[in-house]
């Protein structure tokens, strides 16, 4: 038998600010990476992979201080989820 647990978090103000910063940074990273994939496809006809964007993330972290405030594993997970989303969206598109 499987058991499920539900937890409620009660962050203090500092933790709330850190969570908000993390979520905002992840949202911006998702949008920027999605725009990069779209532009690469429209301009060059190529698809960006997770590996391509993870390599670009290293350079982005040097110029964007908000990316340094979030753990790199979290940012990599955002890119992995975008890869999964893109793959599912591509497979579900109806072909004419």
C-alpha positions, -999 to 999 in steps of 0.1 A, spaced: 0 0 0 13 34 -10 11 63 15 10 99 5 21 128 27 11 164 23 32 192 38 24 229 42 53 253 42 52 285 63 82 305 50 94 336 68 98 369 48 134 362 38 125 327 25 95 341 7 117 366 -11 142 338 -20 114 316 -33 100 345 -54 134 352 -68 140 316 -77 106 312 -94 110 345 -113 144 335 -125 132 301 -136 103 317 -154 126 341 -172 150 313 -181 121 292 -195 109 321 -216 143 330 -229 152 294 -237 119 289 -255 124 321 -275 159 308 -284 145 275 -297 118 294 -317 143 318 -332 168 290 -341 140 271 -359 127 302 -377 160 317 -387 183 287 -393 159 257 -395 177 240 -367 165 226 -333 182 234 -301 188 205 -277 191 205 -239 229 201 -243 231 232 -266 212 253 -242 230 240 -211 263 251 -227 248 285 -234 236 287 -198 273 288 -186 279 320 -206 245 335 -195 254 330 -159 285 353 -163 264 382 -175 232 377 -155 235 380 -117 200 366 -111 211 333 -126 239 330 -101 214 334 -72 197 301 -82 214 267 -80 226 254 -113 207 221 -109 175 240 -107 183 259 -139 193 227 -157 160 211 -146 142 240 -162 160 233 -195 153 196 -192 116 202 -187 116 225 -217 133 198 -238 106 173 -227 78 199 -234 92 206 -269 95 169 -277 59 163 -266 46 193 -285 64 183 -316 51 148 -315 15 159 -309 14 183 -338 -10 171 -365 7 165 -399 -12 178 -429 
